[in-house]
Amino acid sequence: MTELGKYFKQKSINKSEIARKTGISSSRLSELSRNEKSRLKAEELYLISLALDIPASDILEKLYGHLKLKN
């Protein structure tokens, strides 16, 4: 399960509802939730944040907050 999948599960987010609101297919949302090689596009992040009524930065922090700059 990807970090996005964990986020959806933790927040009890209905992917079908997100798909309906955003126009992102349910299969794409499932791929983003399960496949570590899938990459979330900026447009998808923005639409998901609109559908959830939360800032995109909140999702970014949850998904990528572990990344650090090289010294």
C-alpha positions as CSV (number, residue, x, y, z in Angstrom):
1,M,0.0,0.0,0.0
2,T,1.3,3.5,-0.9
3,E,1.4,6.4,1.4
4,L,-1.6,7.8,-0.4
5,G,-3.5,4.5,0.1
6,K,-2.6,4.7,3.8
7,Y,-3.8,8.3,3.9
8,F,-7.1,7.3,2.4
9,K,-7.5,4.4,4.8
10,Q,-6.5,6.5,7.9
11,K,-9.0,9.2,7.0
12,S,-11.7,6.7,5.9
13,I,-11.9,8.3,2.4
14,N,-14.3,6.8,-0.1
15,K,-12.3,6.5,-3.3
16,S,-15.6,6.2,-5.4
17,E,-16.7,9.5,-4.0
18,I,-13.4,11.1,-4.8
19,A,-13.5,9.7,-8.3
20,R,-17.0,11.1,-8.8
21,K,-16.1,14.5,-7.5
22,T,-12.7,14.8,-9.3
23,G,-13.2,12.9,-12.6
24,I,-10.1,10.8,-11.7
25,S,-11.1,7.2,-12.4
26,S,-11.6,4.7,-9.6
27,S,-9.0,2.5,-11.2
28,R,-6.4,5.3,-11.2
29,L,-7.1,6.0,-7.6
30,S,-6.7,2.4,-6.8
31,E,-3.4,2.3,-8.7
32,L,-2.2,5.3,-6.8
33,S,-3.2,3.6,-3.5
34,R,-1.6,0.3,-4.2
35,N,1.3,0.6,-6.7
36,E,4.5,2.1,-5.3
37,K,5.7,2.9,-8.8
38,S,2.7,5.1,-9.6
39,R,3.3,8.8,-9.3
40,L,0.7,11.3,-8.2
41,K,0.4,14.1,-10.7
42,A,0.1,17.7,-9.5
43,E,-3.4,18.0,-11.1
44,E,-4.6,14.9,-9.3
45,L,-3.3,16.1,-6.0
46,Y,-5.0,19.5,-6.5
47,L,-8.3,17.8,-7.4
48,I,-8.2,15.4,-4.5
49,S,-7.5,18.3,-2.1
50,L,-10.4,20.2,-3.5
51,A,-12.7,17.2,-3.1
52,L,-11.5,16.6,0.5
53,D,-11.7,20.4,1.2
54,I,-8.2,20.4,2.6
55,P,-5.0,22.2,1.5
56,A,-2.9,20.3,-1.0
57,S,0.1,21.0,1.3
58,D,-1.5,18.8,4.0
59,I,-1.5,15.9,1.6
60,L,2.0,16.7,0.4
61,E,3.3,16.8,3.9
62,K,1.7,13.4,4.7
63,L,3.0,11.7,1.5
64,Y,6.4,13.3,1.2
65,G,7.3,14.8,4.6
66,H,9.9,12.1,5.1
67,L,12.0,13.4,2.2
68,K,15.1,15.4,3.2
69,L,17.7,17.4,1.2
70,K,21.1,16.0,0.7
71,N,23.9,17.8,2.6
